[in-house]
Amino acid sequence: MSNTIIKAPCITMTELKSLFIEMTSQNCNLRCKHCYIDFKDKKVKDFIPIEKVRQSLVTIDKSKLQYIHLTGAEPMLHPDFNHILRLCLKYTSVVIHTNALNINDKKARFMRKVEEENNLNNEIIFMISIDHYIEKENDNIRGRGSFRKAVHAIQSLVKYEFNPILAIVNHYSMPENELKQHFQELCRSFDFETTDINFKIIPLLDKNLKSEIPEKTDFTALNTECSVSRTLTVNGVFTCPLLCNDNRGKCGSDFSDFSNKNYLETAFCSQCVRYNNYMFLFKL
């Protein structure tokens, strides 16, 4: 009888290029059918303290940092969102992953002002969640009224010369080219001329999938996000935004002492490897 212990494959973080900040893990104004978050209480107040963000930015090695990503649940619900955004812009460009329900003409104009205040030429990049080009189909996934609010937010951002990215979960398993074409037509209908960079097609994530990583996987050929990023949460540092608050993804309490290793032992990890660094919801 063999006593061999089977270990999960390990990925080592080589350098910190992307810092994800989970602004809140449970606060969101939508309940999308495909969301990877298991919501427990609509009223939980789990916003990350601004001082924790500030201290982390002082501590990390910023020499290679390319982006700071503000994620959630819904990051723009954070009561100190504007202050944290300004703080992060002092270091690098900031990507806001949002359902856009909090974005209107006034907010877009304010965001343009915030970006212009920054004298380091760091950008604010909006990644807007919208999952279908037909209102009824989108709202069936994301909730009534979400389509119109997202479209209005996109129009407002374009008006103030932002170039938003549409994060589209392919809930209906359509051919990607067809899905992208329909969204291009939608954007063209309100004078938003797009290119490939404006669309991120995301495969439908099955958080209960138990598939294993093939034994012959060439990990040297992979370029997983966990090899170049870490995620800051109110509960510590994690290897991936999808693994926040999962002990298998925790690698430290803060950035003064954290592990650069990540063991691929979750359903999220196996799907990330399968799509070779798709990083379903987050990667640019």
N, C-alpha and C positions, 0 to 999 in steps of 0.2 A: 504493500500500500504506500502510495507516494504522499509525502508531507509537504509537497511543493505548494506554496501560496501564490495564487494568481494575482498579480498586481495590475492596476489600471495603468494605461500609458501615461507618461508624464510630459508636460510641456513646460519649458523654462522661459520665463520672461527675460528677454535679452536687453531691452531698454524700454523706458516709459515714454511712449509717443502720444498716448491718449489717456486722459484722466476722465473717468465717468463719475459724476456726482449724483447720487440718488437723492433728490430733493425731498421726496416722500415716497413711502412704499405702499401706502393704502389710500391716500387722498386722490380721488379722481371724480370728475363729473360725468363720466360715461362708464358703461359696463359692457364692453365689446365681447362678443361671443368667443372670439379666439384669443383673448388676452391671456398671457402667461402668468398673470398675478392671480392668486387666490384671495379675493377680497373677503374680509371678515367683518368689518364694521365701517360704515360710511363716515362716522364721526370721529374716528381715531385721529389724534393729533401727533403725528410722528415726523414732523418737519425737522430736517437737519439744522442744528444751530449754526448761525453764521460764523461764530468764533471757531467752530470745528473746521469749517471750510477754510477760514483764514489761516489757521495754524497748519493745516495740511499743505496749503500752497507754499507756506514758508519752508516746510520740511522737505518736500519732494525735490528730486533732481529735475530741474526744468530745462536742462541743456538740450534735450531732444524733443521736448513737448510740442506737439503740433496742434492738438485740439483739446478743449475741455467740453465734455458733453453734459448738459443738464437734462436728467431723465426723471422718470417717475415710476409709478402712476403718472399724475399730471403735474409737471414741475412748476408751471406758471401759477398754481394755486398757493405756492409757498408765500407766506406773508412778507418775507424779506427777499423776494425774487429779484427785484430791481437792484438791490444793494449787492446781492451775490453775483448777478450778471456783471455789474460794473467792476467788482473785485476781480472776477475771472478774466475780464478783458484786459486787465493790466498785464496779464501773463501771456495770453495767446488768443487765437480765435475761438469762439464759443458756438457750439451746435445746440440748439434747443429742440428737443424731441417733444412735440406737443400735438394734442388733438385740435388745437387752434380755437377752441370755444371762447377763450379769453382775448382773442385778437380781433379788433375792429379798427376803423380808420384812426381813431384817437391813439390807440395803443401802437399801431404801426408807425404813426408819426413820431411818437415818443421814442420808439426803438431806433428810428433813424437818427434822432437827436443823440441818443446814448452812444451809438456807433461813431458819430461824428465827433463827439467829445473826446473819444479815445485817440490820442496822438501817436499811437504805435502802429496804426494801420491794421489792427486786428479786426476781423469781421464777425458779425452776427449771422449765423446760418440757421435757417428755419427748416426743420424736417417735419412736414405736416402729414398727419395720419388721415388717409382717406382711401377707402377700399373698393369702391366701384364707381364707374362713370355714370351710372343710372341712380337717381336719387332713391328710389324704392329699394333697390338691391343693397345700396350702401347702408341705408337706415335700418334695414333688416338685420345687419351685422352690428352696427355701431349705436343705434338708437335714433328715435324720431327727431328730426331737425338737424342731425349732425352733418348731413351733406350740405345743406344750405349755409350753415355756419362756417364750415370748412372752406367752401367756395368763396364766401364773402371775405374770409380771412386772407385767402390767397390773393384775391383782387386788391385788398387793402395793402398787403405787403408789396405787391408789384407796383402799385401806385407810388410807393415811396422807395422804389428802385432796389428792393430786395429781390433775390432770385431763389425762391423757395424750392425745396426738394419734396416731392410727393412720395411718402412711404406707403406703398400699396401692398397689403397682405392679399395674396392670390387665393381668396377664400373659396372661389368657385373653380379653381384649377383650370383656368383658361390658358391658352397659348400666350406666352409672354409678349410676343410681338403684336398680337391682336389686342391684348389688354393695353399695351402702351399706345397703340394707334388710336384707340378710342379716347384715352385720356388726353392725347395730343389734340384731338378734335374738340374735346371739352374745353381745354385751356385756350385754344384758338378762338372759341366762341366769346370769350371775354378778353381778347387781345393780349393773352399771355403766350408769347412765342417761346416754345420749349426746345430743348435738345435732350440727348440721352442722359445728361447729367442731372436733369430735373426729375428723373424717375428711378425709384428704387423698388423693384418688384421683389416681394418677400414671400417665400414658400410658406404655406400654412403650417404652423408649428404644432406638433402633437406632444404636449408636455407629459403624456403618459406612455410615450413610446419606449419600449424596452429593448430596442435593437442594440446589438453589440458592434463595436468597432472591429472591422475585419483584421485578422491577425497580420496580414501582409501589408497593412497600410504603411506607406512611406512617410513617416512623420517629418523627415527632413525637407520634404517637398511641400508640406503644409505651411500656411502663413496665418495661423489662427490669431484672432484678436487678443487672446489671453497671453500671447507671447510679447505683446507690446503695450498692454494696458492694465490698469487696475481700477476698481470701483470703490469710491468712498461712500459709506452709508452711516447712519446714526449709530449702527451697531458695530462698526469697524470697517476693515478693508477686505474686499472680496475680489476674486479673480475675474468675474464676469457680471454684467448687469442682470443676466438671467438667473444667476445663482445667489443674488443678494438674499441674505437671511436664511440660506441653506448652509448648514455647517460644513458640507463637503466643499463649498466654495470659499470659505473664510480663510484668509491667509495672514491675519494680524489684527490687532486692535487699533493701530494707527500706522502712519508712514515712517515712524522712527524705527520700527522693527516689524518687518513683514516678510513673508516668504515669496520668493520669486518662482516657486514651482506650483503647478496646477495638475492634479490627477484627473484624467478624463473618465469620470465614473458616473455621470448622470445622463439622462435621456437628452438633455440639451446638448451635452458634449458630443454624443454620438451623431446627432443631426448636424452639428456645426462641422464636424469632420466630413460627413457625407457631402455637404455642400461646399467643402473646402473654403472655410473662412467667410461664409455668408453673413455670419453674425446677424441673424435674422432681422432684428428691429433697429439696430444701432449703427452699423458700419456705413460710412459715406460711400 
